[in-house]
Amino acid sequence: MKRIGWAIALAAAAMTPVAAAAPQATTPAVAQAAANTTAAPAAAATPAIAADAEFGVPRPGALGIQEQVTELGREAANFHDYWLLTLCAVISLFVLALLAYTMVRYRRSANPKPSRTSHNTFIEVVWTLVPVLILVAIAVPSISLLRKQYSPPPADLTVKVIGNQWYWTYQYPDNGGFEIISNMLKEKADVKAGERFRTDADGPPLLAVDERIVIPAGKVVKFIVTSNDVIHAFAIPAFWTKIDANPGRLNETWVKVDRPGVYFGQCSELCGARHGYMPIAIEVVPPAQFAAWVASKGGTMPGAKPAAAPDSTGSSPVSDAAVPAAAQPQPATGTPDSAATQPPVTNQAATAQN
C-alpha cells in the first residue's frame, strides 16, 4: 500500500501546472535569451495590448463559435450556423415526426393485422435520391471553403511555429530570423519573488503567456508549423485555424486578420502530461506598430536598409571638389604641365655615330 501511495503522490506532482522549461542552451547567447523568457520581472513585461475579457477568448457558458476576425472564418461560421445547423434541425424534426406518426398510426391496437408489404419502389427511390441531393448541397460550399483555405494568397509575413513539450517557439525568417519562446504565465501565488506572474491584462488563467506572437492587421500571414518532439496542434478558434504540428514535417496555414486585438488558443492534440498548459496568444497590431515591435526584438523589416555606421574618425568624407583651390596640388613653378609628359630629347646623329 505504501508503494501505491508513493506512486499516486509522484503522479500528482507530475501533473502540477508549471511553466515549460526553455530548451537547453548550447551557447551563452542562447542561454541568456532563454533566461530572459522565463524569469522576466513583472514590471518590465507589461503587454502592449490588454486582453479583452469578452473578445478573442472562450467565455464560460457561451454557446456557438467565437466571433471570427478573418474573412474565411466568417464564411465558414455562417455556413455552419445558417446552413448546416438549419439542415440538421430540419432533418431531425422530419425524422422525429415520421417516427411519431408511425408509432401512432401503426400501433398494435389500431392494426390487429400487420401489413405484409415487402417493398415500395417509389419510397426506395425517394430515400436514396434525397440524401444524395442533401450531401451534394453540403459538399459544394464545403469544397469551396477547402479550396480557399488551401490556396493562400501571396504572404506578406511568414512565421515558423515550433511545438515543444510543453511550450511554443516562434521564428520570424522574413525579419532577420529572430526567435521568441512562449511559456504559460503562472499565477501570483505560484511564482517566486521577482518573477513575472499573470495579470488580467495578460489574459485569462491557463491562456496568458509571457511572449505573444505579434502579427500585423490586414496582412496575409503564413504559419509554417512543425514540432521538435511529439505531435502538437496549433489552434486559434477566432481565426478558424487548426493545424497539426508533426515532427519532421512542415504544415502550412494562413490568416488575414482585419481587427487588432489579442486572441488566444491552445495546443489541440494530446501531447503529454502538461498538454493543458500550452496556450497560444497572438497580438494583432497595426503595421506601423508591428514594425516597431520587430525593431525592439532586433529584427528588420523586408527591404529596410540598416542605419549607416558613423565614421570612426568622427569626420565625414569630403570630395575633392569641396577642397579649396589653394589646397589642391600644384605643378612646380616655372615648369609647364606638358613638360612632365614629353619624352626626353636625344641626339639622333650622335647615337648613330656611336
C-alpha positions in Angstrom: 0.0 0.0 0.0 2.9 2.4 0.8 4.3 1.8 -2.7 0.9 2.6 -4.3 0.6 5.8 -2.2 4.1 6.9 -3.3 3.1 6.2 -6.9 0.0 8.3 -6.6 1.9 11.2 -5.0 4.5 11.2 -7.7 1.9 11.2 -10.5 0.1 14.1 -8.8 3.3 16.1 -8.6 4.0 15.4 -12.3 0.6 16.9 -13.2 1.0 20.2 -11.4 0.7 23.2 -13.8 4.2 24.5 -14.1 5.6 26.6 -16.9 7.5 24.6 -19.5 11.3 25.0 -19.4 13.1 26.7 -22.2 15.2 24.4 -24.4 18.7 23.7 -23.2 21.1 26.3 -24.4 24.2 25.4 -26.2 25.8 28.8 -26.3 26.0 31.7 -23.9 23.8 33.9 -26.2 21.1 31.2 -26.4 21.3 30.7 -22.6 20.8 34.4 -22.0 17.8 34.6 -24.4 16.2 31.6 -22.6 16.8 33.2 -19.2 15.1 36.4 -20.4 12.0 34.5 -21.5 11.4 32.6 -18.2 12.3 35.0 -15.4 11.4 38.5 -16.6 10.3 41.0 -13.9 6.6 41.7 -13.9 7.0 45.5 -14.3 9.2 45.1 -17.4 6.9 42.8 -19.3 3.5 44.6 -19.3 1.7 43.7 -22.5 1.3 46.4 -25.1 -2.4 45.5 -25.6 -4.5 44.3 -22.7 -6.6 41.2 -23.3 -10.3 41.7 -23.8 -12.3 39.5 -21.5 -15.3 39.4 -24.0 -13.4 39.0 -27.3 -10.9 36.5 -28.6 -11.2 34.3 -25.6 -13.5 31.4 -24.5 -16.3 32.6 -22.2 -17.9 30.5 -19.5 -21.4 29.2 -20.5 -21.2 30.6 -24.0 -22.8 28.8 -26.9 -21.7 28.7 -30.5 -18.5 29.6 -32.3 -16.2 32.5 -31.2 -16.7 35.7 -33.2 -14.5 35.4 -36.3 -12.0 38.0 -37.4 -11.0 36.6 -40.8 -13.0 36.6 -44.0 -12.6 32.8 -44.3 -13.6 32.3 -40.7 -16.8 34.4 -41.1 -17.7 32.5 -44.3 -17.2 29.1 -42.5 -19.0 30.2 -39.4 -22.0 31.4 -41.5 -22.0 28.1 -43.4 -22.0 26.2 -40.1 -24.6 28.4 -38.3 -27.1 29.2 -41.1 -26.8 26.1 -43.4 -25.6 23.1 -41.5 -27.4 23.7 -38.3 -30.6 24.5 -40.1 -30.4 21.4 -42.3 -29.6 19.2 -39.2 -32.6 20.7 -37.4 -35.0 20.1 -40.4 -33.8 16.5 -40.8 -34.1 15.8 -37.1 -37.6 17.2 -36.9 -38.7 15.3 -40.0 -37.4 12.0 -38.6 -39.0 12.7 -35.3 -42.4 13.5 -36.9 -42.1 10.4 -39.1 -41.3 8.2 -36.1 -44.2 9.7 -34.0 -46.6 9.1 -36.9 -45.5 5.5 -37.3 -45.8 4.8 -33.6 -49.4 6.1 -33.5 -50.7 5.1 -36.9 -49.3 1.5 -36.9 -49.7 0.7 -33.2 -51.0 -2.8 -32.3 -54.4 -1.7 -31.2 -55.1 0.2 -34.5 -53.7 -2.6 -36.7 -54.6 -6.1 -35.4 -53.4 -7.5 -38.7 -50.0 -6.0 -39.6 -49.2 -5.1 -43.2 -47.2 -7.6 -45.3 -45.8 -5.1 -47.7 -42.2 -6.1 -48.5 -41.1 -3.1 -50.6 -42.2 0.1 -52.3 -40.2 1.3 -55.3 -41.3 4.9 -55.0 -40.3 5.2 -51.4 -36.9 3.5 -52.0 -36.1 5.9 -54.8 -37.0 8.8 -52.6 -35.0 7.8 -49.6 -32.0 7.2 -51.9 -32.1 10.4 -54.0 -33.0 12.8 -51.2 -29.9 12.0 -49.1 -27.7 12.2 -52.2 -29.1 15.7 -53.0 -28.5 16.8 -49.4 -24.9 15.6 -49.5 -24.3 17.4 -52.8 -25.8 20.6 -51.3 -23.3 20.3 -48.4 -20.3 19.3 -50.5 -20.4 22.3 -52.9 -19.8 25.0 -50.3 -17.6 22.8 -48.3 -15.2 22.2 -51.2 -15.2 25.9 -51.9 -14.2 26.6 -48.4 -11.4 24.0 -48.5 -10.1 25.4 -51.8 -9.9 28.9 -50.2 -8.2 27.5 -47.1 -5.5 25.6 -49.1 -5.0 28.2 -51.8 -3.5 31.1 -49.9 -2.7 34.4 -51.5 1.0 35.6 -51.5 2.2 36.0 -48.0 3.2 39.4 -46.5 4.8 37.7 -43.5 6.0 34.2 -42.6 6.1 32.9 -39.0 7.5 29.5 -38.2 5.7 27.8 -35.3 7.5 25.0 -33.4 5.8 22.9 -30.8 7.7 21.6 -27.8 6.8 19.7 -24.6 5.3 22.0 -23.3 5.8 25.4 -24.8 5.9 27.1 -28.2 8.8 28.6 -30.2 8.2 31.2 -32.9 10.6 32.4 -35.6 10.4 35.3 -38.0 12.5 34.4 -41.0 11.4 37.4 -43.0 12.5 39.8 -40.3 16.1 38.7 -39.6 15.3 35.3 -38.2 14.9 36.3 -34.6 13.1 33.8 -32.2 10.8 34.1 -29.2 9.9 31.4 -26.7 6.4 31.4 -25.2 5.5 29.8 -21.9 2.3 29.9 -19.9 2.3 32.5 -17.1 1.8 31.2 -13.6 -0.4 32.7 -11.0 1.0 35.1 -8.4 0.8 32.5 -5.7 2.9 30.1 -7.7 5.9 32.2 -8.5 9.0 33.3 -6.6 9.7 36.9 -5.6 10.8 39.0 -8.6 9.3 36.5 -11.2 6.6 37.6 -13.6 3.1 36.4 -12.9 -0.2 36.5 -14.8 -2.4 39.6 -14.6 -5.8 40.3 -16.1 -4.1 42.4 -18.8 -2.1 39.3 -19.9 -5.3 37.2 -20.4 -7.4 34.5 -18.6 -5.8 31.8 -16.4 -4.2 29.0 -18.4 -4.2 31.1 -21.6 -1.9 34.0 -20.7 1.7 33.7 -21.9 5.0 35.6 -21.3 5.7 36.1 -25.0 2.9 36.7 -27.5 3.1 36.2 -31.3 2.7 39.6 -32.9 1.4 40.0 -36.5 0.2 43.0 -38.5 -3.5 43.6 -39.1 -4.8 43.4 -42.7 -1.8 41.4 -43.9 -1.6 37.8 -45.1 0.4 35.9 -42.6 1.7 32.4 -43.4 2.3 30.0 -40.5 4.8 27.1 -41.1 4.0 24.6 -38.3 6.2 21.8 -37.1 7.3 20.1 -33.9 10.5 19.2 -32.1 9.3 16.1 -30.2 5.7 14.8 -30.4 2.5 15.7 -32.3 1.0 19.0 -31.2 -1.7 21.2 -32.8 -1.7 24.9 -33.4 -5.3 26.2 -33.0 -6.8 29.7 -32.8 -10.6 29.5 -32.7 -11.2 33.2 -33.6 -9.1 32.7 -36.8 -10.8 29.4 -37.8 -7.4 27.9 -37.7 -6.3 24.4 -36.5 -3.3 22.5 -38.0 -1.2 19.7 -36.6 2.5 20.2 -35.7 4.2 17.0 -36.7 7.9 16.2 -36.0 9.9 16.1 -39.2 7.2 17.6 -41.3 6.2 21.2 -42.3 2.5 22.1 -42.4 1.2 25.4 -43.6 -1.8 27.6 -42.9 -2.6 31.3 -43.4 -4.7 34.1 -41.9 -5.6 37.6 -42.7 -6.9 39.3 -39.5 -8.7 42.5 -40.0 -9.3 43.5 -36.4 -6.5 44.4 -33.9 -6.6 42.7 -30.6 -5.4 39.7 -28.6 -6.5 36.2 -29.5 -6.0 33.0 -27.6 -5.8 29.4 -28.4 -4.3 26.1 -27.1 -2.5 23.1 -28.2 -5.3 20.8 -29.5 -3.5 17.5 -29.7 -2.9 15.4 -26.6 0.9 15.7 -26.2 1.8 14.5 -22.7 1.2 15.3 -19.0 1.2 19.1 -19.4 -0.8 19.2 -22.6 -3.3 21.5 -21.0 -0.6 24.1 -20.2 0.4 25.0 -23.8 -1.6 28.2 -24.5 -1.2 30.4 -27.6 -1.6 34.1 -27.6 -1.5 36.2 -30.8 -1.4 40.0 -30.7 -2.7 41.7 -33.8 -1.4 45.3 -34.2 -1.3 48.0 -37.0 1.6 47.6 -39.4 3.5 50.6 -38.0 3.3 49.1 -34.5 4.4 45.7 -35.8 7.5 47.3 -37.4 8.3 49.0 -34.1 7.9 45.6 -32.3 10.2 43.9 -34.8 12.9 46.6 -34.3 12.6 46.1 -30.5 13.4 42.4 -31.0 16.5 43.2 -33.1 14.8 42.3 -36.4 14.4 44.2 -39.6 11.5 44.8 -42.0 11.9 43.4 -45.5 13.5 45.9 -47.8 14.6 48.1 -44.9 18.2 49.3 -45.0 20.3 49.2 -41.8 21.4 52.5 -40.5 24.8 53.6 -41.7 27.5 53.3 -39.1 29.2 56.6 -38.2 32.8 57.3 -39.4 35.3 56.1 -36.7 37.3 59.3 -37.1 34.3 61.5 -36.4 34.6 63.3 -39.7 32.5 63.0 -42.8 34.1 62.2 -46.2 34.7 65.3 -48.3 35.0 65.3 -52.1 38.0 66.8 -53.9 35.6 69.4 -55.4 35.0 70.8 -51.9 38.7 71.2 -51.2 39.8 74.9 -51.7 41.9 75.5 -54.7 44.9 76.5 -52.6 44.9 73.1 -51.0 45.0 71.3 -54.4 48.4 70.0 -55.5 50.1 72.5 -58.0 52.8 71.8 -60.6 56.3 73.0 -59.9 57.0 76.7 -60.5 58.3 77.6 -64.0 57.6 74.1 -65.4 54.7 73.7 -67.8 52.4 70.8 -67.2 53.2 69.3 -70.6 56.9 69.0 -69.8 56.3 66.2 -67.4 54.7 64.1 -70.0 57.0 64.8 -73.0 59.7 62.2 -73.9 63.3 63.2 -73.4 65.1 64.7 -76.5 68.0 62.7 -77.8 70.8 63.5 -80.4 69.9 61.0 -83.2 73.1 61.8 -85.1 75.4 61.2 -82.1 73.6 58.0 -81.4 74.1 56.8 -85.0 77.8 57.6 -84.9 78.3 55.7 -81.7 
